């Protein structure tokens, strides 16, 4: 019985590590293709300086994705830094159509979070909300401490084809994802 418990515990650890690895490699292929297409367009539009900056940012983001494969948790501050690298690429792609605001409570910056927690959520907010709006939109990243727990919230304006009931609400934020850790 004790041997079986040990085996089960080892399998649970392995499953958790596999989940964390999968999360780390979750940079969506469409993000990479869109970024490479944006770089290609910049080259064709004779904007090599901006194209070079995007290549460097993409390389930094990919490097961070692959470094420290055994690190499963990082500080919120580190996670936001990686997310800012991702958003810098998206900002070049969307230009003035993407506005990003950070409302990060300084008391939450050292909180430990799963590595690459924010990037997929931010990517979804852009892909399913802001990218569908002809005039773009706003993305807000918030963090706060509530009863000793960390709450991270990502808000966007939503897609223009969202349900009219949602659009008629008093709040301008139509879509919101939050995680409490």
C-alpha positions, 0 to 999 in steps of 0.5 A: 500500500505504501509503495502504491502511494509513493508511485501515485505521488510520483505520477502526480508530480510528473503530471504537474511537470508535464502540464507546466511544460505544455503551458510553457510551449503554448505560444500559439503558432498563429501568433508566430505566423502573424508576427513573421507576416508583420515583419515581412510586411515591414521589410516590404514597406522598407521599414528595416529598422522596425522589422529588426526591432521586432525580430529582436523582440521575438527572439527575446520572447522565444528565448524566455520561453525556452530558458529554465525548463525546470522553473515552474513558478516566477514572480508576478513582476517577471511574468508581467515582463514577459507579457510586456515583451509579447505586447510590444510585438502586438503593439507593432502589429496593431499600432494605435489600434492597441492600447495597453494599461497596467494597473498592478498593485505594487504589493503583488509584484513578488507573488509567485505565479505559474510561468507563462500564465498571462500570455495565453490569456492576453493573446486570447483577449487580443485575438477574440476581442481587439483584433475583431474591432476595426478601431481596435481597443483597450487591454487592461492588466490588473492585479490586487491582493484580496484576503491574502490571495492574488487576483489577476484580471485581464480586460478588453473591449470585446468584439463588436459582434458581441451580444448586444446585451453585453454592449449596453452595460454601463461598463465599457469593459465587455470581456474580462478574465481573472485568476485568483491564486 
